[in-house]
């Protein structure tokens, strides 16, 4: 069976059947009606907006022997033989971007059309051509033979040299509107005898964001398993890249709603949605917000600089080829690193369990995104100030202190050696990935300090430190307390320790009360912090 994908099967074959692009259609039809054809055209616009289809229809109509009101007659020799005509030359610059192909093209340009009015070159993705290929093309465009027409298409007009552009008539193709997409989806469904609910149709249109090719590809995939398409089916397959879902992800970052954000990422991790599509959509969402920040005076704690940084980080993620973990874990880490809390009235610790948070969602700060300064190299310091009342901070302080009480180099070496075998342990992947990105830097007989490359990683480890400790105790086969620090925090602690050493101060074991990670503890003022600490020289080794 010769199966044709919907996008090809339902390609328009005359101007009338092109969806949208009214201005372009009228201009091209008028050019034919008034016989005012230029030698070079360039069609630009997002993918899936009909540039190549329009180029072909235009070429067919130009060569039609009896055009009727700007449309091809479909009856003349030229129309009937259009698809096999040697006078219509299609070039995909993405695969033929070399100067040799263009040279060959130029040599043939001089030869008159065999049985048509014009010899028409359709060059798709023209921006992909090399500079020398562009130069070769330019020579022809400067003095085109009377029987030759170029129709170029590109999704990236900025990469086309101005010398080429200045010799072309340019048409900008717009994204399809929701209505236009829905109309075509419904039309295809009717032809293919597919039942689709109005809601499902709207959702497909929304996910495709103005691209007809995407819309019909989604429809194609969904209809391959069932001839009835419901909203539930669309959402379960593609919901995680729907506009609403993406908007909510960013809203949860803005609202500092870590609970909801993590729930959304749980869905993503279990979905088979292409993470690249997801990232591109999230970047677009943040981009819209950044533009809003620049063009309108909107009050936001999420600064333009932060939005820019988030876009760059997501883009880096997009370009990473060595992601061998679930990429959504990486994206989650990036997003979570933009969430933090305000100094005062901060009532919930990040080290609290998920259950505690869900019970106390009313006391989670709703607007506490930090200013840009917190995202700089000094992040952990400011982070510390802001979270100064946090129980996590206390836990960190106690566990770091207790590790320093009896830190030993041979223990460190022993555990470090074992750490390298961590990936062979039965620890769940999601935890393992956090740990593999981290290293152990100090070990005593009771405590271990872990340092993570990213602030977000240390945050995620500490959020589930009890669970992680259980796994690690089993792995190391001994009772230990763990805590994760960022590199900056660790440098600071190390420095403090060295100072204390010089002054002959001694570290003493501090009993860890279970209350430490309870909410009630948060009321304890920072001034009640455990005092410092003398040190026992020969026992301690610092990495
Ligand atoms: Zn014709």
Boltz pocket constraint, residues with backbone or C-beta under 6 A from the ligand:
constraints:
  - pocket:
      binder: B
      contacts: [[A, 60], [A, 63], [A, 64], [A, 65], [A, 66], [A, 67], [A, 72], [A, 73], [A, 74], [A, 75], [A, 76], [A, 77], [A, 78], [A, 79], [A, 80]]
      max_distance: 6.0
